[in-house]
C-alpha cells in the first residue's frame, strides 16, 4: 500500500489529475436525485463501453470486403473461440443501448430536465440519440447478409429522395451509384471510426454539461423554473440537501449498469448473435428482409403507407420531429417540471410509446412494402411475346430467370412490390431503362453486377416492347433534336 501511494503521488505530481478527479467524483447532487429514475445515463455509458471493447475484438477479425465479409462472420461464429458470444454481446448491446438512450430521453422529457439552464444538454442528447441510431444502422450493414443488402438498398433509396443533396449522399455512402466493393469499406469506416468518434465527442460534452450545470433536481409539483431565480435556488438546494455523487449517489447506477450487462450477456448466450442470414444476392427476391429491432417501426410504417406518400413522409416527418425536439427547450424553457402537472407531456409519451410499440410488433409480421405474393414461375402473358425479335424474346427469358416477375406485374400477373411494367416503355427512355436496371432506384436494388452487358441489352429490348398498341415508346427529346435527318 505504501508503494502504491508513492507511485500514485509520482504520477499525480506529473499529471495533476487527482484534484479534478476527486472534485468530479464528489460533486454534490440533490439527495432525491439519487434514485432509480436517474440511472439510465450511466447505463448508456456502460453499454457504450461494452460496445467499444467488443467492437475492437471483432474489428481484429472482420474483413470489410463484399466478397469476404459473409464468410468472415461465419468463421467468427463457428471457428473462433467464443466468437459467437462476442458477436452476440455486440449485437444485443447495440439494441440495449438504443433502448436505454430512448428511455433516458423520455425520462428527461417527463422530468423537465430540458428546461433552463439545461437547453444545450438536451440538444446534445438529441444528437447522441441520432448518432446511436446511426451506429446501429451501420452495424447491421456490416453483416452484409441478405437482410443487410436489402436494408442498405432501402436506406440508399431514402437518402436519394433528399432534394438536391440526395444523389451526392448516396454516392458518398455507397462509393458510387450502386452497392459494390467500395460500399462495405465505407460503412466499416463509418461504424468503426466516424460514428464512435462522434459518440465520444458528444458524450464528453454531455458529461461536461452535467458536471457544470448539475444533475436535474427532483421535479416537485409547484416548484416552478424561472430563469431569474433557478440557478440560485439550485445552488441553495445542493448546499442544504446535497450529497456527493461518489460514494453516496453512485450505488444505484452501479447496480443498474451491472443488471443491464447481465441482461445483455444472457441474451447473447441464450439467443446468440444476429445473423448472418443468407448471402447477399439481389437476384434472390423471395425474401422478407427485416431491419434490427430499433428500425422495425419504420419498416412497418413504410409497409402500410401508399407508395405516393412514402417520399413526403420520409422527407417531412423527420424534419418536423427534429425541429420539435430542438425547439422544445426554447419554447418551454420555464414553468412546471413535474409530470404530475403536465398532462399533455404524459399523454404525448403514452401515445408515442403505444404507436412505436404497435408498429414494432407489426414489423415482425408485416410484408415488405407494398406487397409481394407472386411466384417466379408465373408465365409471361402470351400476348406480350407475339411478334417479338429473338433479342426481345431472350430478354423475356432473362426477365424470368432473374425473377423480375416476383416484384413487377405484367398483364395483372406477378408481384406488386414494384410498379407494373405493362407501360414501362412509355414512362422511361432506352437510357433510363438501362440506368434503372444497372443502378436500381426506389426500392429496387442494383443489378449491374448480376447482369452481363448482353443480358442487360436483351432485357431492355424486351421492356421497350411494353407499351400500349399504337403508342410510341418514350424517347429522349434532346437527343432527337440533335440527330441528323435522313
Secondary structure, DSSP 8 states (H G I E B T S, - for coil): -HHHHHHHHHHHHHH--HHHHHHHHT-EEEGGGSSGGG-HHHHHHHHHHHHHHHHHHHHTT----TTTHHHHHHHHHHTSTTHHHHHHHHHHHHHHHHHHHHHHHHHHHHTTTTSTT-HHHHHHHHHHHHHHHHHHHHHHHTT-BHHHHHHHHHHHHHHHTSTTTHHHHHHHHHSSSSS-HHHHHHHHHIIIIIHHHHHHHHHHHHHHHHHHH-------TT-EE-TTTHHHHHHHHHHHHEEEIIIIITHHHHHHHHHHHHHHHHHHHHH------SB--TT--S------GGGHHHHHHHHHS-HHHHHHIIIIIHHHHHHHHHHHHHHS-SEE--GGG-HHHHHHHHHHHHHHHHHHHHHTT--SSS-----TT----GGGGTT--HHHHHHHHHHHHTTGGGTSEETTEE-SSS---TTHHHHS-HHHHHHHHHH-BTTB---TTTS-HHHHHHHHHHHTT-S-TT------HHHHHHS---
